[in-house]
Amino acid sequence: MRTMTLHEVASLTLPIGIVCVGCLRRVLRTAEQIGAAEGDHRTLEQAGVRCGRCRAQRFDVFCFDTERSVRAFMKSEPS
């Protein structure tokens, strides 16, 4: 599981992918949606990011370098 800080998320140009460990829900979130800001070194967990379906706070995080990889991430959604 990759741990990211809000500072890292704020520096990205593409959204991050989040997969809940509990229910396997996949979502894309932008820095703005998460409230990420440069200089904020809290992890996503410390910032209170939770699964919108089951409310779990255990998830895997994915970073993308192309729009194509973002689309591929969402196409593989199991639910």
DRENRO-611323 format. One record per residue: residue number from 1; x, y, z of N, C-alpha, C, O, CB in turn; residue in three letters. Coordinates in nm, 4 decimals, m for minus. Glycine has a CB too. Example, Ala and Ser with C-alpha at 12.3 -4.5 7.8 and 13.67 -1.06 7.14 Angstrom:
# DRENRO-611323
(atom 1 (1.3190 m0.5690 0.7800) (1.2300 m0.4500 0.7800) (1.3200 m0.3300 0.7800) (1.4236 m0.3319 0.8465) (1.1308 m0.4473 0.9046) "ALA")
(atom 2 (1.2850 m0.2250 0.7080) (1.3670 m0.1060 0.7140) (1.2900 0.0030 0.7870) (1.3409 0.1138 0.8039) (1.4084 m0.0598 0.5725) "SER")
***
This chain:
# DRENRO-611323
(atom 1 (0.0851 m0.1181 0.0000) (0.0000 0.0000 0.0000) (0.0892 0.1238 0.0000) (0.1781 0.1371 0.0842) (m0.0966 0.0001 0.1229) "MET")
(atom 2 (0.0655 0.2128 m0.0932) (0.1425 0.3360 m0.1049) (0.0810 0.4421 m0.0163) (m0.0391 0.4680 m0.0237) (0.1488 0.3841 m0.2512) "ARG")
(atom 3 (0.1629 0.5036 0.0674) (0.1168 0.6136 0.1505) (0.1586 0.7430 0.0834) (0.2758 0.7616 0.0504) (0.1736 0.6038 0.2956) "THR")
(atom 4 (0.0639 0.8314 0.0635) (0.0932 0.9601 0.0013) (0.0558 1.0713 0.0963) (m0.0333 1.0574 0.1800) (0.0186 0.9758 m0.1324) "MET")
(atom 5 (0.1261 1.1819 0.0812) (0.0914 1.3003 0.1595) (0.0069 1.3929 0.0728) (0.0054 1.3813 m0.0497) (0.2193 1.3736 0.2112) "THR")
(atom 6 (m0.0623 1.4837 0.1375) (m0.1405 1.5822 0.0639) (m0.0500 1.6702 m0.0209) (m0.0904 1.7160 m0.1278) (m0.2229 1.6681 0.1600) "LEU")
(atom 7 (0.0718 1.6941 0.0255) (0.1693 1.7706 m0.0514) (0.1998 1.7007 m0.1840) (0.2058 1.7657 m0.2883) (0.2987 1.7903 0.0300) "HIS")
(atom 8 (0.2186 1.5704 m0.1805) (0.2459 1.4940 m0.3029) (0.1274 1.4988 m0.3976) (0.1451 1.5173 m0.5180) (0.2798 1.3484 m0.2693) "GLU")
(atom 9 (0.0078 1.4825 m0.3451) (m0.1125 1.4853 m0.4276) (m0.1284 1.6232 m0.4926) (m0.1672 1.6325 m0.6090) (m0.2373 1.4503 m0.3429) "VAL")
(atom 10 (m0.0992 1.7288 m0.4189) (m0.1130 1.8647 m0.4715) (m0.0215 1.8908 m0.5904) (m0.0512 1.9762 m0.6739) (m0.0841 1.9653 m0.3626) "ALA")
(atom 11 (0.0885 1.8184 m0.5986) (0.1840 1.8407 m0.7071) (0.1496 1.7640 m0.8344) (0.2150 1.7836 m0.9369) (0.3219 1.8021 m0.6616) "SER")
(atom 12 (0.0495 1.6780 m0.8303) (0.0142 1.5961 m0.9464) (m0.0775 1.6714 m1.0430) (m0.1577 1.7554 m1.0020) (m0.0535 1.4666 m0.9008) "LEU")
(atom 13 (m0.0643 1.6403 m1.1698) (m0.1515 1.7027 m1.2700) (m0.2730 1.6167 m1.3024) (m0.3743 1.6678 m1.3500) (m0.0734 1.7302 m1.3972) "THR")
(atom 14 (m0.2634 1.4874 m1.2771) (m0.3755 1.3957 m1.2992) (m0.4324 1.3528 m1.1645) (m0.3643 1.3630 m1.0625) (m0.3310 1.2715 m1.3822) "LEU")
(atom 15 (m0.5572 1.3046 m1.1631) (m0.6134 1.2575 m1.0360) (m0.5403 1.1331 m0.9874) (m0.4684 1.0686 m1.0637) (m0.7637 1.2279 m1.0509) "PRO")
(atom 16 (m0.5588 1.1003 m0.8616) (m0.5069 0.9750 m0.8082) (m0.6198 0.8726 m0.8110) (m0.7378 0.9076 m0.8063) (m0.4503 0.9934 m0.6630) "ILE")
(atom 17 (m0.5814 0.7460 m0.8188) (m0.6784 0.6380 m0.8091) (m0.6733 0.5810 m0.6688) (m0.5658 0.5613 m0.6122) (m0.6512 0.5279 m0.9148) "GLY")
(atom 18 (m0.7891 0.5550 m0.6139) (m0.7980 0.4982 m0.4796) (m0.8830 0.3719 m0.4870) (m0.9931 0.3735 m0.5422) (m0.8583 0.6011 m0.3777) "ILE")
(atom 19 (m0.8313 0.2621 m0.4310) (m0.9055 0.1359 m0.4247) (m0.9209 0.0991 m0.2780) (m0.8219 0.0803 m0.2073) (m0.8329 0.0213 m0.5050) "VAL")
(atom 20 (m1.0443 0.0888 m0.2329) (m1.0725 0.0509 m0.0942) (m1.0331 m0.0949 m0.0731) (m1.0693 m0.1817 m0.1525) (m1.2229 0.0728 m0.0596) "CYS")
(atom 21 (m0.9601 m0.1210 0.0324) (m0.9189 m0.2570 0.0648) (m1.0391 m0.3397 0.1112) (m1.0428 m0.4610 0.0904) (m0.8094 m0.2557 0.1733) "VAL")
(atom 22 (m1.1360 m0.2748 0.1731) (m1.2516 m0.3466 0.2270) (m1.3529 m0.3900 0.1226) (m1.3900 m0.5073 0.1177) (m1.3197 m0.2618 0.3272) "GLY")
(atom 23 (m1.3989 m0.2964 0.0380) (m1.5066 m0.3286 m0.0562) (m1.4622 m0.3220 m0.2024) (m1.5425 m0.3470 m0.2923) (m1.6228 m0.2343 m0.0348) "CYS")
(atom 24 (m1.3363 m0.2889 m0.2271) (m1.2763 m0.2841 m0.3601) (m1.3315 m0.1739 m0.4509) (m1.3109 m0.1781 m0.5722) (m1.2954 m0.4156 m0.4266) "LEU")
(atom 25 (m1.4003 m0.0768 m0.3946) (m1.4497 0.0361 m0.4739) (m1.3323 0.1145 m0.5291) (m1.2336 0.1371 m0.4590) (m1.5412 0.1280 m0.3893) "ARG")
(atom 26 (m1.3425 0.1561 m0.6548) (m1.2384 0.2369 m0.7200) (m1.2946 0.3754 m0.7475) (m1.4066 0.3905 m0.7963) (m1.1886 0.1698 m0.8525) "ARG")
(atom 27 (m1.2142 0.4761 m0.7152) (m1.2526 0.6142 m0.7457) (m1.1303 0.6920 m0.7919) (m1.0161 0.6545 m0.7650) (m1.3173 0.6827 m0.6222) "VAL")
(atom 28 (m1.1573 0.8001 m0.8614) (m1.0545 0.8971 m0.8970) (m1.0814 1.0219 m0.8152) (m1.1962 1.0639 m0.8000) (m1.0537 0.9282 m1.0514) "LEU")
(atom 29 (m0.9756 1.0805 m0.7629) (m0.9907 1.2038 m0.6855) (m0.8815 1.3021 m0.7242) (m0.7644 1.2659 m0.7355) (m0.9861 1.1748 m0.5335) "ARG")
(atom 30 (m0.9215 1.4268 m0.7444) (m0.8260 1.5326 m0.7736) (m0.7739 1.5912 m0.6425) (m0.8293 1.5667 m0.5354) (m0.8907 1.6428 m0.8614) "THR")
(atom 31 (m0.6684 1.6677 m0.6532) (m0.6130 1.7349 m0.5348) (m0.7181 1.8243 m0.4707) (m0.7288 1.8308 m0.3483) (m0.4881 1.8178 m0.5722) "ALA")
(atom 32 (m0.7958 1.8934 m0.5541) (m0.8987 1.9828 m0.5014) (m1.0062 1.9063 m0.4247) (m1.0515 1.9510 m0.3194) (m0.9625 2.0621 m0.6149) "GLU")
(atom 33 (m1.0466 1.7916 m0.4773) (m1.1493 1.7115 m0.4099) (m1.1032 1.6622 m0.2737) (m1.1835 1.6494 m0.1814) (m1.1883 1.5932 m0.4963) "GLN")
(atom 34 (m0.9752 1.6349 m0.2613) (m0.9212 1.5834 m0.1359) (m0.8843 1.6971 m0.0409) (m0.8701 1.6754 0.0794) (m0.7990 1.4957 m0.1628) "ILE")
(atom 35 (m0.8690 1.8164 m0.0937) (m0.8271 1.9299 m0.0113) (m0.6767 1.9347 0.0061) (m0.6263 1.9842 0.1069) (m0.8939 1.9237 0.1243) "GLY")
(atom 36 (m0.6049 1.8826 m0.0936) (m0.4589 1.8770 m0.0858) (m0.3979 2.0147 m0.1112) (m0.4462 2.0913 m0.1945) (m0.4035 1.7750 m0.1868) "ALA")
(atom 37 (m0.2922 2.0439 m0.0385) (m0.2221 2.1708 m0.0551) (m0.0724 2.1490 m0.0397) (m0.0274 2.0654 0.0387) (m0.2725 2.2755 0.0467) "ALA")
(atom 38 (0.0029 2.2256 m0.1159) (0.1485 2.2181 m0.1027) (0.1876 2.2548 0.0400) (0.1339 2.3488 0.0985) (0.2190 2.3121 m0.2052) "GLU")
(atom 39 (0.2809 2.1798 0.0941) (0.3275 2.2042 0.2304) (0.2522 2.1260 0.3363) (0.2943 2.1230 0.4519) (0.3174 2.3489 0.2612) "GLY")
(atom 40 (0.1408 2.0620 0.2990) (0.0632 1.9820 0.3948) (0.1155 1.8390 0.3875) (0.0891 1.7679 0.2905) (m0.0923 1.9879 0.3641) "ASP")
(atom 41 (0.1884 1.7973 0.4885) (0.2551 1.6675 0.4860) (0.1792 1.5582 0.5610) (0.2368 1.4554 0.5967) (0.3924 1.6809 0.5439) "HIS")
(atom 42 (0.0510 1.5805 0.5845) (m0.0312 1.4733 0.6419) (m0.0552 1.3680 0.5349) (m0.0644 1.3999 0.4164) (m0.1670 1.5286 0.6968) "ARG")
(atom 43 (m0.0653 1.2430 0.5769) (m0.1005 1.1368 0.4824) (m0.2500 1.1475 0.4525) (m0.3239 1.2181 0.5211) (m0.0641 0.9945 0.5396) "THR")
(atom 44 (m0.2922 1.0765 0.3497) (m0.4351 1.0755 0.3169) (m0.5169 1.0224 0.4341) (m0.6257 1.0722 0.4629) (m0.4614 0.9903 0.1911) "LEU")
(atom 45 (m0.4634 0.9210 0.5010) (m0.5333 0.8652 0.6170) (m0.5444 0.9683 0.7291) (m0.6503 0.9827 0.7902) (m0.4610 0.7396 0.6679) "GLU")
(atom 46 (m0.4357 1.0396 0.7559) (m0.4376 1.1422 0.8606) (m0.5334 1.2557 0.8268) (m0.5891 1.3194 0.9161) (m0.2973 1.1980 0.8823) "GLN")
(atom 47 (m0.5522 1.2807 0.6981) (m0.6428 1.3875 0.6538) (m0.7888 1.3429 0.6551) (m0.8785 1.4232 0.6294) (m0.6046 1.4339 0.5135) "ALA")
(atom 48 (m0.8128 1.2155 0.6848) (m0.9499 1.1670 0.6982) (m1.0131 1.1137 0.5713) (m1.1354 1.1014 0.5646) (m1.0336 1.2746 0.7497) "GLY")
(atom 49 (m0.9330 1.0815 0.4698) (m0.9882 1.0237 0.3472) (m1.0469 0.8869 0.3810) (m0.9818 0.8042 0.4448) (m0.8787 1.0120 0.2350) "VAL")
(atom 50 (m1.1709 0.8643 0.3373) (m1.2419 0.7392 0.3645) (m1.3138 0.6917 0.2397) (m1.3391 0.7694 0.1476) (m1.3421 0.7569 0.4803) "ARG")
(atom 51 (m1.3461 0.5637 0.2375) (m1.4263 0.5069 0.1296) (m1.5681 0.5626 0.1398) (m1.6273 0.5646 0.2477) (m1.4269 0.3505 0.1357) "CYS")
(atom 52 (m1.6212 0.6074 0.0277) (m1.7571 0.6608 0.0268) (m1.8641 0.5541 0.0398) (m1.9791 0.5847 0.0715) (m1.7799 0.7380 m0.0985) "GLY")
(atom 53 (m1.8275 0.4299 0.0158) (m1.9245 0.3203 0.0238) (m1.9261 0.2565 0.1626) (m2.0309 0.2509 0.2269) (m1.8930 0.2141 m0.0817) "ARG")
(atom 54 (m1.8106 0.2084 0.2091) (m1.8085 0.1333 0.3354) (m1.7446 0.2114 0.4508) (m1.7411 0.1633 0.5641) (m1.7339 0.0029 0.3159) "CYS")
(atom 55 (m1.6945 0.3309 0.4219) (m1.6347 0.4220 0.5209) (m1.4995 0.3745 0.5745) (m1.4475 0.4329 0.6696) (m1.7297 0.4400 0.6364) "ARG")
(atom 56 (m1.4422 0.2701 0.5153) (m1.3112 0.2207 0.5588) (m1.2032 0.3247 0.5291) (m1.2180 0.4087 0.4403) (m1.2775 0.0865 0.4891) "ALA")
(atom 57 (m1.0964 0.3169 0.6042) (m0.9851 0.4102 0.5856) (m0.8587 0.3359 0.5422) (m0.7477 0.3868 0.5580) (m0.9586 0.4890 0.7155) "GLN")
(atom 58 (m0.8756 0.2167 0.4879) (m0.7635 0.1387 0.4345) (m0.7808 0.1292 0.2845) (m0.8816 0.0774 0.2364) (m0.7558 m0.0039 0.4993) "ARG")
(atom 59 (m0.6837 0.1785 0.2106) (m0.6950 0.1806 0.0658) (m0.5580 0.1805 0.0010) (m0.4573 0.2135 0.0637) (m0.7746 0.3017 0.0201) "PHE")
(atom 60 (m0.5564 0.1429 m0.1254) (m0.4361 0.1505 m0.2074) (m0.4487 0.2740 m0.2947) (m0.5579 0.3085 m0.3398) (m0.4161 0.0209 m0.2939) "ASP")
(atom 61 (m0.3376 0.3393 m0.3180) (m0.3359 0.4632 m0.3964) (m0.2511 0.4423 m0.5212) (m0.1440 0.3817 m0.5160) (m0.2811 0.5824 m0.3120) "VAL")
(atom 62 (m0.3005 0.4929 m0.6325) (m0.2312 0.4805 m0.7603) (m0.2108 0.6180 m0.8217) (m0.3016 0.7011 m0.8227) (m0.3096 0.3894 m0.8567) "PHE")
(atom 63 (m0.0905 0.6408 m0.8730) (m0.0581 0.7635 m0.9450) (m0.0472 0.7294 m1.0927) (m0.0040 0.6200 m1.1289) (0.0745 0.8283 m0.8919) "CYS")
(atom 64 (m0.0861 0.8221 m1.1768) (m0.0879 0.7985 m1.3207) (m0.0017 0.9012 m1.3924) (0.0143 1.0148 m1.3479) (m0.2315 0.8026 m1.3745) "PHE")
(atom 65 (0.0537 0.8565 m1.5064) (0.1331 0.9503 m1.5849) (0.0708 0.9807 m1.7204) (0.1220 1.0638 m1.7954) (0.2721 0.8959 m1.6044) "ASP")
(atom 66 (m0.0405 0.9129 m1.7523) (m0.1114 0.9414 m1.8774) (m0.2624 0.9329 m1.8548) (m0.3087 0.8644 m1.7636) (m0.0675 0.8428 m1.9893) "THR")
(atom 67 (m0.3384 1.0031 m1.9387) (m0.4847 0.9944 m1.9335) (m0.5301 0.8513 m1.9640) (m0.6301 0.8039 m1.9102) (m0.5493 1.0942 m2.0336) "GLU")
(atom 68 (m0.4562 0.7847 m2.0499) (m0.4901 0.6469 m2.0858) (m0.4837 0.5552 m1.9637) (m0.5702 0.4695 m1.9458) (m0.3955 0.5953 m2.1954) "ARG")
(atom 69 (m0.3831 0.5730 m1.8812) (m0.3716 0.4889 m1.7612) (m0.4841 0.5196 m1.6616) (m0.5270 0.4307 m1.5880) (m0.2341 0.5099 m1.6940) "SER")
(atom 70 (m0.5315 0.6429 m1.6586) (m0.6456 0.6785 m1.5730) (m0.7698 0.6029 m1.6206) (m0.8414 0.5440 m1.5396) (m0.6711 0.8331 m1.5747) "VAL")
(atom 71 (m0.7953 0.6045 m1.7509) (m0.9114 0.5343 m1.8069) (m0.9015 0.3833 m1.7834) (m1.0010 0.3185 m1.7510) (m0.9238 0.5634 m1.9577) "ARG")
(atom 72 (m0.7818 0.3280 m1.7995) (m0.7633 0.1843 m1.7784) (m0.7904 0.1466 m1.6335) (m0.8463 0.0402 m1.6066) (m0.6214 0.1420 m1.8180) "ALA")
(atom 73 (m0.7522 0.2308 m1.5418) (m0.7762 0.2072 m1.3993) (m0.9266 0.1945 m1.3732) (m0.9700 0.1029 m1.3033) (m0.7155 0.3219 m1.3137) "PHE")
(atom 74 (m1.0049 0.2853 m1.4286) (m1.1482 0.2824 m1.4036) (m1.2191 0.1699 m1.4791) (m1.3207 0.1193 m1.4314) (m1.2091 0.4150 m1.4413) "MET")
(atom 75 (m1.1690 0.1303 m1.5935) (m1.2308 0.0208 m1.6694) (m1.2190 m0.1120 m1.5964) (m1.3003 m0.2018 m1.6185) (m1.1671 0.0094 m1.8074) "LYS")
(atom 76 (m1.1206 m0.1261 m1.5111) (m1.1017 m0.2529 m1.4413) (m1.1793 m0.2611 m1.3116) (m1.1521 m0.3479 m1.2286) (m0.9564 m0.2747 m1.4135) "SER")
(atom 77 (m1.2758 m0.1719 m1.2928) (m1.3563 m0.1708 m1.1707) (m1.4336 m0.3019 m1.1556) (m1.5080 m0.3406 m1.2457) (m1.4536 m0.0513 m1.1714) "GLU")
(atom 78 (m1.4162 m0.3711 m1.0408) (m1.4799 m0.5004 m1.0206) (m1.6277 m0.4934 m0.9834) (m1.7005 m0.5911 m1.0004) (m1.4073 m0.5742 m0.9153) "PRO")
(atom 79 (m1.6728 m0.3775 m0.9324) (m1.8123 m0.3748 m0.8833) (m1.9055 m0.3027 m0.9758) (m2.0249 m0.2926 m0.9476) (m1.8191 m0.3103 m0.7483) "SER")
***
